[in-house]
Amino acid sequence: MSGEAAAVGGGEGEANGIPPNVTIYINNLNEKIKLEELKKSLTAVFSQFGKILDVLAFKTLKHKGQAWVVFEDVASATEALKRMQGFPFYDKTMRIQYAKTKSDIIAKADGTFVPRERRKRTDEKSEKKQKREHHHDAGASQIGMGVTAYPGVYGAPQLTQIPIAGGQRVMMPEIIVPNNILFVQNLPHETTPMMLQMLFCQYPGFKEVRMIEAKPGIAFVEYGDETQATAAMNNLQSFKITKENQMVITYAKK
């Protein structure tokens, strides 16, 4: 992603007068969130509006609290801007507008790309160090959010393996009575509780996400009542956090 900052750095201007394009500029983001977690969470939240080509965020002081999301088409960017304007993201409301200039990935596609000077090696080393710190702190971040190790009062239903698209196999439950708690499967192993919270809190009645540290790839999401849980399940069923991972949602066994 080196060189991208210069390509989109002009996004801080006025909201008015900027023509629609495939890249949206987001600011007022929580500056305490680690860079990699921020990118993954933005991808999880915005991929519901269309295919994302890139998510750009930088650790420099000038770009803190800011990010750019590059969609494949303008319609997706426009829908994301309208729907997510003011969305509470890590305890701060997002401010979104179209980016003033296109990102490198788009410039390369349409032939207008002009190479820029590469970042210094010290920056690259610092970025690698930050990634290592992110992996080291992953467990601590979950504890800090108050995520319990095991949901306790409810659990995974009795399961039967069935195949889904791409040759993967997931566990599907036997007949379970609809209730207010959802059982989510086939999540990428790097999924964090906060990433899921960003997805599921868009729907009324959301209470909390619980993940089991010893069993990556699954989670439980609780809503106020069965109707609210059903609405969230219907909207997010088969949602792809990554290209390889299509969420499978059922009711939890109570």
N, C-alpha and C positions, 0 to 999 in steps of 0.2 A: 504494500500500500504506500510505499515511499513516493513522495512527490504529490500525493493527492491533496495535501493541505493547501498547497498553492493553487490548485485547480478550483477548489471550492471555498476558499477562505473569504470570498467576498459576500458570503451569505448573511452577514450581520446587518445589512442595510435595511431600509424601510420596507414594510410589508407591501405597501402600495406600489404599483408601477412595475412589479417584477413579473415577467411573462411566465405562464405555466411551463414546467419542464419535468423531466423524469426524476430529478433530484430534489428532495426536500431538506431544508435546513432546520434543525431543532436546537433550541437553547433553553436556558433555565433548568438544565439537568443537574442532578445531585452530584457535586464534585467529589464526594467521598467514595463513590462506587469505583471499583477497580476497572481498568480499561476493558479487559477481556470479558468480564461479567456484563458490563454495560453494552458491549456490542452484541453479545448473545441475547440479552434481554430485549434489546431493540429489534433484533431479528425475529424473536418469538412474537412480539407484539404486532409488528408491522407486516409480517408475511401473510397475514389474513387478507390483505388488500391486493396482493399480486406478487409476481416473482420479483425477488430482490437480487440485484446484481452485486451490490456491495454495501457495507455499513462502515462509515468512516468516523473515527474519533481519535483524538491525539492527546498525549499527556503533557504537552507544552502548556505553560501558563496562559498563553494567548488563546488557546483553544479549549481550556477547561470549561466544563459545563455545556459543551456544544457537541453536536454530531450531525452527520449527513447520511441519509438513506437514499440509495440509488435504485430506483425501480426500473423494470424493463420498458414500461410505457407510461405516458403522461396520465392516462385515466386512473391508473393505480395510485400514482403520486397524489393526484387531486383528491381521490376518495380518502386516502390516508390523512391528508392535511385537514379535510373537513371533519372526519370522524374522530380524530385524535387530538384536535386542538383543545388545550386545557386539560388533557387527561392526566390524572394523578399518577406520577411515575417516580417510585422511590421517594415518596412524601413531598414531591414538588410537581407543580403543574407544568406540563410541556407547552412551550410556545413554538409554533411551527409556521414556516413560510417556504415558498419556493426558493431554491438556491439561486444566486445571481448568475453563476457561471456553471458550466457543465463539468462533471468530474472527468478524470483521465480515462476511466473505463469507457465512457461514452465518446470522448474525443477520439480514442483509438478506433472505435467502431465506425465512426463517420469520416475518418481520415483527416481530422483537424488537429490531432494530437501533436504537441511540440514537447520533446523531452526536456525535463528539468534536472537540475543538479541533484545528485543522490544525497541522501542524508549522510552525516558523518558516522564513522564506525562506532563512535562512542554512543550515539543514539541507539544504534542497533543492539549494542551490548546491553544498554539500559533496558530496552524493550524485552530482551530475552530474560533478563533478571526479573523483570516484573511478572513475566509469565510463570517463572519458577515460584515466585512468591504467591501468585494466585493459586497454583495447585496446592501449595503448602497450607494456605489459609482456608481452603475450601471447607474443611470440616468445621473449623472455628466459626466461619460465617453462618453456618446452619445453626450452630448452638446459640449464637448471638441473636438469631431471629426467633428463638423459642420454639424451634421445631422439635417435636418429640421423637424419640427413637422408634416408637411403635404406636400405632393408633389405639390399641388397647380394646376399646369397647366395640370395635367393628374390625372386619378384616377382609381378606381376599375371598371371594366366593369359591366354591368347588369348581375346578376348572377342567376343560377339555381342549386339547390342542386343535387349532384349525389354521389352514394356510391363509395368508393375505397376499396382496400384490407384491411382486418382487421376490417371491419364493420364501419370504419370512413366515415364521409360525408364531402365533400368539395364543394365549390361553383365554378361552371364552367360558363364561360361567354357565352352570346349569340354571334352571329357572329361579330367578331371584325376585323378591317382592320389591317394586319400586320404592325408593326412600330418598332421603335428603343427602345421602353421601355417595359420591361417585368414586369408582375404582378406575384409575387411568393406567394403561399399559403401553409398552413399546416406546418408551421415552429414551432419548439419547442419554448415555451414562453421564454426560456432563451437565444434564439438566439440574438447575437449582430450585429450591422452593420459591425464591423470588421470581424466577422466570415464569413458573406456573401461576403464581399469584397475579402477575401482570396480565396473563391470558384470561384467567377465570374470574377476576374481580370486575371485569367489564359487565358481568351479568348480575342482576339484582339478587340480593340474599346471600352473597358470598360471605363465608365466615373464615375459613382457613384452609391451608394446604398442609398435608402431613406426608413426609417421605420416610422410608425405612432405610437407614444408612447401610444395613447389611444386604439390602436387595435393591440395587440400582435399577432404574428402568420402570419402576412403578410408583404410584402415588395415590393418596386419598384426598378428595376435595369435598369439603362440607358446605352445605347451603342451609338456609333457614328452614326450608320445607321441600317436599318432594317436587312440587310444581316448578320451583326455581331451579332445582338440580336438573330436572328434565330439560328445561329450556337451555341451560348451559351445555348439557350433553348433546342436544340436537344441533346446536350451533358450532360446537367444536369437534364433533365426531369426525375422525379421519384427518384432522388438522395436522399439517406437517411442520414440526419444529425444524427438522432438517429434511433433505431430499430422501434420505433413507428411512426416516422414522415417522410413520403415520400413526397418530394417536388412536388407541382403541379404548373407548369409554363405556363402562357398564355401571350398574348400581353395585354398591358394596354389600357384602353379606352382613346383616346386623345380628 
